[in-house]
Amino acid sequence: MAIYYVCRHCGLPLGHITDGQVTESQLGFDQLTPEERKDIITNDMDGNQVVKITCESCQQVLEADPERVLYPSLYH
């Protein structure tokens, strides 16, 4: 099982971890509430975990105009 990090706004792949020895505690997943976990972590068709985070570009857009988070897409 691999863990893939992608931007929740633009879909940009940000990295991945393929080492099966990494624990949820090491990644900080154990600190998430069940609601946060459901919002942030999903599984793909191959059984890999997909972690949705915000990339630097999208973070800059949100900092400049926080209301953009309400739009269906940050860039349209």
C-alpha positions in Angstrom: 0.0 0.0 0.0 1.3 3.4 -0.9 0.3 6.8 0.3 -0.2 9.6 -2.2 -0.4 13.3 -1.4 -2.4 15.5 -3.8 -3.7 19.1 -3.7 -7.3 19.1 -2.8 -7.9 22.2 -5.0 -6.0 21.7 -8.2 -5.2 18.0 -8.0 -1.4 18.4 -8.4 0.5 15.3 -7.2 2.7 16.5 -4.4 4.5 13.3 -3.4 4.1 9.7 -2.3 5.4 7.2 0.3 5.8 3.6 -0.7 7.5 2.3 2.4 5.0 0.0 4.1 6.8 0.4 7.4 5.6 3.9 8.0 2.9 4.1 10.7 -0.1 6.4 11.0 1.4 7.8 14.2 4.6 8.7 12.3 2.5 10.6 9.7 0.4 12.2 12.3 -2.8 10.6 11.1 -3.6 9.5 14.6 -4.0 13.1 15.6 -7.0 13.6 13.2 -10.6 13.5 14.4 -12.8 11.0 12.5 -14.4 13.9 10.6 -11.0 15.3 9.6 -9.8 11.8 8.6 -12.8 11.3 6.4 -12.3 14.7 4.7 -8.5 14.4 4.2 -7.8 10.7 3.6 -9.5 8.5 1.0 -8.6 5.2 -0.7 -8.1 4.8 -4.5 -9.2 1.8 -6.6 -5.9 0.0 -5.9 -6.2 0.3 -2.1 -3.7 3.1 -1.8 -4.4 6.0 0.6 -4.8 9.4 -1.0 -4.2 12.4 1.4 -5.7 15.7 0.2 -3.7 18.7 1.3 -3.2 22.2 -0.1 -0.2 23.0 -2.4 1.8 26.2 -2.1 0.2 27.8 -5.2 -3.3 27.2 -4.0 -2.4 28.4 -0.5 -1.2 31.7 -1.9 -4.5 32.1 -3.8 -6.4 31.4 -0.6 -4.4 33.8 1.4 -4.9 36.6 -1.1 -8.6 35.9 -1.4 -10.0 33.6 1.3 -13.5 33.6 -0.1 -12.2 31.6 -3.1 -12.5 28.5 -0.9 -16.3 28.8 -1.5 -15.9 28.5 -5.3 -16.1 25.2 -7.1 -12.5 25.8 -8.3 -9.9 28.2 -7.1 -8.9 29.2 -10.6 -12.2 29.5 -12.5 
